[in-house]
Amino acid sequence: MTYKILISDPISDTGLAALKASETVELNVQTELTKEELVKIIGNYDGLIVRSQTQVDAAIIEAADHLRVIGRAGVGVDNIDLDAATKAGILVINAPDGNTISAAEHTMAMMTALSRQIPDACKSLKEGRWERKKFKGVELFKKTFGVVGFGRIGMEVAKRAKAYQMNILAYDPFLTDEKARRAGVTKATLDEIYTQADFITVHTPLTKETHHLIGAEAFNKMKADVRLINCARGGIIDELALYQAIKEGKVAGAAIDVFENEPPENHPLLTLPQVIATPHLGASTVEAQEKVARAVSEEILQIFNGEPAQHAVNLPPISDQVRRALEPYYQLSRQLGVTAVQLVKGAPQDIEITYSGELTDIETAPLTRSILQSVLAKYLGDHINPVNVKYYIKESGVTYNVKRTQQSHGFTGLIKVRLTSETDERSISGTLLNGYGPRIVKIDDYNVDLPTDVHLLYIEHHDLPGLIGQVGTVLGEHHINIGSMQVGRKSVGGHAIMVLTIDKNVNETPIDALQHLEHIQAVKLINL
């Protein structure tokens, strides 16, 4: 199968090497599309790669009939409507590590340039003036430095600030005392940073909570000689309030790389000599652009190959260690859901998933999503996937819960899926067996040993002599070969099950013939 990928923003050619080399990918680069043009053609593509130029809004996503993944060659995804993408079942990935160093270095460059008035001094000299007295700067040495947002970039900035022996105050809602101690910074509140810092830099994502996080109220708490740096996202700092604070002498200066509306037109901040600015250059290095393009390209190929996403923005992230531990269980989790939903009578109203053995100590949320997807897809269609499954679970009113137990019944790791409908309740358990791969080991209370990559014929019957032979005769008459057979019973002559692996899918005729056999209670073909 060939996957069509559209690149709508300028992306490093070197970073796209993996996609260009793939025989299963057809690349189309169109970097000057209007929104209307993009809406017209996006339905032809399986993947879309953007930077910050393309605004992937709900209208574009609605027109993207075949789109499976949107790759953001960078960190921020505020130009992508995540809610619309999630509802549509489109995976959104980014490259969170690719521009970390470049952004951190640019932050330090901006802070240094601001503290020594380098841009204006350079301009003055080039214009033929020698104004040494005019451009008196301030040192960074032992100044108090407030870092708002202590993720990857914030931490890298702090590392570099230590070279100046700065006193670093860090704020982040997820920053723990232990993490701050290891990083060699002081955990602080926003108010502590506002009142104590000589320099403040922001490195948070732009969200409803961080929009205009630093505004007039914050400026009123700051030192009069404070200087601010924003190389993160426009809108975190209230730009008009910053302009007013500088004009009133409440803020000594600012270094701005990002604006709330880009490019800024007639922006008042750009009229102030206390402000230096660059046109969103934080990630604009050769190295960063290659890194983010390469990371997104390689992950898109992994997704098209059926591998789990590492940097999904609209799925909870998992560590490499967890991802490696879970990878062998993905096929099993999908097949358990597929099997369970075909066994139960009626649409499930409640789903219970139990993890046992080694799975009790691992973050199993990706497996849970895989199981839920497999169950819901029968009723809601193939557009259900791990990205949007939680949305449709909630919308459909189906409840689910996850349990963990150490009782693995002798298996290294065991997954049990129980479905309850209005009239029925069924359960199925599976594990991984060395040398055999995923296996179904229990259906309801009956022990079985079945592969997960075949057609299964499930039969409920009374445990009577000769019945197995009659089933074999009917299948033989219809030229259906039996690969293996598993039988289970609770008592002699009582209720029993028979599960056969067969070499091909069957039509309704042999099913009807089996159901007419005396003492056969139910027959179901399970397609895995």
Buried (B, 14 or more C-beta within 10 A) or exposed (E): EEBBBBBBBBBBEEBBBBBEEBEEBBBEBEEEBEEEEBBEBBEEBBBBBBBBEBBBBEBBBBBBEEBBBBBBBBBBBBBBBBEBBBBBBBBBBBBBEBBBBBBBBBBBBBBBBBBBBBBBBEEBEEEEEEEEEEBEEBEBEEBBBBBBBBBBBBBBBBBBBBEBEBBBBBBBEEBEEEBBEEBEBBBBEBEBBBBBBBBBBBBBBBEEEBEBBBBBEBBEBBBEEBBBBBBBBBBBBBBBBBBBBBEEEBBBBBBBBBBBEEEBEEBBBBEBEBBBBBEBBBBBBEEBBBBBBBBBBBBBBBBBEEEBBBBBBBBEEBEEEBBEBBEEBBBBBBBBBBBBBBBBBEBBBEBBBBBBBBBBEBBBBBBBBBBBBBBBBBEBEEEBBBBBBBBBBEEBEBEBEBEBBEEBBEBEBBBBBBBBBEEEBBBBBBBBBEEEEBBBBBBBEBEBEBBBEBBBBBBBBBBEEEBBEBBBEBBEEEEBEBEEBBBBBEEEEEBBBBBBBBEEEBEEEBBEBBEEBEEBEEBBBBEB
